[in-house]
Amino acid sequence: MATDGLIEMNSSKFGISLAVPSFRKNRKWGDRIRETFRSQGKQWNDRIAGEVKSLIASNVASSPGNSLGPQGTSAFGALVASLESKLGEIEKSQQ
């Protein structure tokens, strides 16, 4: 999901902002979101984590084209191109 949508979604539902340095760090997503909730005085537990993940999954399912940021889109595109190339090579070798 594009970062703007994720920020807006979490801000309105959970009353937090993801536009903070702690969320931009290069760590696992779960660690960053937990630290962000706690740094803003919000409760974080397994139930909240499940709600956040469920909300994100619902948004991704309803709008998959807007679900990846630029980095994810290019990585996904490269993977697709690589797989298509490999499949083409396999098809040629079987003819």
Secondary structure, DSSP 4 states (H G I P E B T S, - for coil): --HHHHHHHHHHHHS--S-SHHHHSSS-HHHHHHHHHHHTT----HHHHHHHHHHHHHHHHH-GGGSS-HHHHHHHHHHHHHHHHHHHHHHHHH-
